[in-house]
Amino acid sequence: MKQVRWKIGIVASMIVALVLCTQLGLAQEKPAELKVGITTYLTGPASVFGVPGKAAFDIMIEEINAKGGIDGVKIAPFFIDEGVGTSGLLSEYRRANQEMGIRVMLAAISSGHCLALAPVAEDLKILNVMWDCSTERVLEDAKFNYVFRTQANATIEMVAAVIYLLKTKPDFKTVAVVNQDYAWGRDSWEIFSNTLKALKPDVKVVAELFPKFGASDFSAEISRLQALKPDVILTTSWGGDLDTFIRQASQRGLLKSSTFVMPLLESSMERVGDAIPDGVIAAGRGDHYFLHPETKSDPEHVAFVKKFREKTGAYPIYPSYHAVQSVIALKAAYEKAIKANGGKWPTIEQAAAAMKGLEFKGFGRSIKIREDGQGLEDQMYGITKKVPEYPFPVMDNMMFIPADVVATPVGLKSPEYVKKISPEILKKEFKTYKYTK
């Protein structure tokens, strides 16, 4: 009998110890700092895109820390270069977690990298905020508890592109594409072309060209397009690839012989300058623009543009605005989790849970993160126009297309969903602004 009571006592003690350990595990002490891993392109052709992103991270984190950080905890950034490639990035990502104890990551720029990192983040229980990549597949092909995106995806961006094209220049019969040969280039074309077929079924695709990522010579693609003379040419290329293509296409007159749709052109306009003619359909993957017609005079936006120009000598571009959004969202999620946790510092699980349904605002319109982790971000498309105020084109006829009008509903797959979009969507009226000084 004594032995039975002794065993019961041991079991009870173990249960009490387990409960105490669990409670201690959940009662997170406020850390000295919040370590945050950030991936961006610091080397290679895409660094013209990634370095401005880093500059924005530096500005925003410094500003947040100067104001006391997050509930008194300052952010300690650790940057990882995406230029090392997917295998190298995965290695550095794991090392940052396992050797440095980093459990919050802002990653990544490349859609290919996001597809590779998302399951790793979920496995390691890392709160991963995809701060720039756009492939819709990452959140549609799998469900995650720790992976979120603080901006739009390819579907929202490409459906908006088709709407703007059909509303402003509807009388075309042929279309071609020249995109980078990887996840973003392929996915964005699939969404764009399926949407176009749904809304303008008589259009004919005359060329599908996919030069390798990082290509430096587009002479073959340009010659093919000049021979085919498509009415419309789409390119969703970005970074150094887009800069090089624009310069080479401009030298040979291609940019003036077809209507170009460049959804990422905003990020290259200042760098390529006069190479861009008037009349190119342009955007910045959201409503990101230093001349945003609704926020260009907001004091915080004005101050950010000033700081960015002082730091880099250039105007901020959309990856800079995406960087800002990810940091603001991370701060907002932690503050939401702290409030829900009775004022105590949250666990990673609690911080991740706070991301769902989060509403926040960068230097454009407000953004909301859906239950599937996808950010709903309105899109702004315009058309290039040369003006005396700047040595590079600006955007005119800027149309805002709400995200909830063009986003794939939760649980559906974009490639199939967009095939069923009704032409009735073209009857909707969208707010449009002319360029003003």
Secondary structure, DSSP 8 states (H G I E B T S, - for coil): -HHHHHHHHHHHHHHHHHHHHHHHHHS----SEEEEEEEE--SSTTHHHHHHHHHHHHHHHHHHHHTTTBTTBEEEEEEEEGGG-HHHHHHHHHHHHHTT---EEE--SSHHHHHHHHHHHHHHT-EEEE-S---THHHHSS--SSEEESS--HHHHHHHHHHHHHHH-----EEEEE--SSHHHHHHHHHHHHHHHHH-TT-EEEEEE---TT----HHHHHHHHHH--SEEE----HHHHHHHHHHHHHTTHHHHSEEEETTGGGTHHHHGGGS-TT-EEE-SSS--TT-TTTTT-HHHHHHHHHHHHHHSS---HHHHHHHHHHHHHHHHHHHHHHHTTTS---HHHHHHHHTT-EEESSSSEEEE-TTS-EE--EEEEEEE--TT-SS-EEEEEEEE-HHHHS--TTS-HHHHGGG--GGGGGS---EE----
